[in-house]
Amino acid sequence: MTFREGARINPGRVSVGGGGRGPKMAIGGGIGGLVIVVLALVLGVDPGSLGIGGVDGGSASQSTASGTLEGCETGADANNNIDCRIAFTAESLDQVWAGQLPTAGLNYVQPDVVLFNGGVDTGGCGSASSDVGPFYCPADSTAYFDSTFFNLLETQYGSSGGPLAQEYVVAHEFGHHLQNLIGDPRRNARGAGAESASVRTELQADCFAGIWAYYADKTPAPGTNEPMLNPLTDRDIADALSAAASVGDDHIQQQSSGRVNPDSWTHGSSAQRQQWFTTGYRTGQISSCDTFAAPDLG
Ligand SMILES: [Zn+2]
């Protein structure tokens, strides 16, 4: 129950793709996958690489962003429903980063947030299927979430199922949006490996997620003197760390092939992801998240 029961959000904060939560419309896997690959080459944008963990594009389907989320009015709704939880987490992230990003000399601009089911046409990164996992598209400044992923996070990746496990995923994708606003060119470097720029980019997004957790239960919602979140407990933080570990490259490799190969890492190991979330959570300082300068990533 991370959200205060009476917390409120702007009901239009997130959009729902595909005209609602209906069944997906498959259009043929190869084409959608190809679109993503081509756009990645052209734009330097790769939904998979800016996602939460090692999931690759597969079969594609598409839908068009339309509509708003209904029935998500209070924190009680967010505590009961995953789509509402994503929307409330997005609004909490907006509040925290509107306060914190100016400490780095920058103004915060909200990303768009789209919930989709099955597949989605992005505004700048081609079409994506659920197989890509949650991702952020810099070209349209939008974070995309298929809420069915949050079930996989628990059943397939092995995360604990607490709310902060899911909220960490949302906060991670917002971390990529912050990188976009900050504009450090190192976030666009390609390549793989335990010390690669890709891994450093992902670990920085984890660190930013930790900063959100630090402030989320301390930042009053606009017009009130109460934060949207209840005080975070040790259990909540354990859930976030469990999620971070579950999408570590070594954990995913071990699960899928039984072998761990650091040379192909793009997101970092379970231990690294936990460490950088913790760094952000302990310090609350953007400057503590300079993974690009860190001599040792953990
Ligand atoms: Zn990421």
Boltz pocket constraint, residues with backbone or C-beta under 6 A from the ligand:
constraints:
  - pocket:
      binder: B
      contacts: [[A, 49], [A, 50], [A, 51], [A, 52], [A, 53], [A, 172], [A, 173], [A, 176], [A, 202], [A, 205]]
      max_distance: 6.0
